[in-house]
Amino acid sequence: MTGTYPHTRLRRTRATAWSRALHRETVLTPADLIWPLFITEGEGVEQPIAALPGVSRWSVDLIVERAKEAVDLGIPVLALFPHTQPERRSEDGAEALNPDNLMCRAIRAIKAELGDRIGLLTDVALDPYTSHGQDGLIDDAGYVLNDKTVEALVGQSLNQANAGADIIAPSDMMDGRIAAIRDALEDAGHINVQIMSYAAKYASAFYGPFRDAVGSRGLLKGDKKTYQMDPANTEEALREVEMDLAEGADTVMVKPGLPYLDIIRRVKDTFEVPVFAYQVSGEYAMIEHAVAAGAADRDAMVLETLTAFKRAGASGVLTYHAPHAARLLRG
Ligand code: PBG
């Protein structure tokens, strides 16, 4: 046979569903998902979040129900975020250290019901607790002070670990916090509490709906560019990851998700450690608004984007679509 026909037909293996299934390189399962949940005060309370259509804040009793739902769906981990009452916010975010704050009560309630049947990842940063909405302690000019903030974050981490958190996830981007938190956890005997560092976290336009969800949007003055990374940078992301691993992070995260798949891939290839991606609130909202406008098929978009993270090298994904995706994957 010369010339007339292609000998190699890549379409051959794509021709049928069974063959596509056989040749699929990347497999997504519910165990790849981490479900972020927002907690609010009260009992029997569900508060829909307008900026995140389909996502609600739940009171502690109903968060426990969501945790049971996650177990039933095969989702291994929840990421918890508190919506702190405005009167409990302060300049120094001291509520983060209160052993009876919303976060700690939610952790204890879930663990009392489910124990190790679910993992709990808790965000470490002061923004849900500060009156100015920054992730750390500020000076008179509004600059976030690194070393003082790290001291507060250590206290916040211990507070969460004492309540029963399984994975401490610092999202604050201060320098040196991983080592400080690891030392404190070891000293306190929390040797098996993991640290998933938000190692490469960018100063992104995609966090808007989240700031509504935790109630810090109206409070935040200025931006977070003196600590979160410039979206233009890659080398710096590798240095951030290298430092956090050297300081004792078990796993690292890249955030946001889809616009930063290249960073996930470079981190994975460079360090060969578990890398997680956060498909953030703005990404979720883009999909939901496109679906509402009749411009997109939700199920297909959810599975395609989540598969893309795994293809890029992620071990798992934090996504507000987690329960929906898990249902789709379980058929
Ligand atoms: C707080 C924090 C943020 C997110 C997770 N932890 C917001 C921010 O840095 O302003 C964003 C998550 C999302 O947008 O879904 N440090």
Residues whose N, C-alpha, C, O or C-beta is under 5 A from the ligand:
A	BS01	PBG	A125 D127 D135 S171 F206 Y207 F210 V280 S281 G282
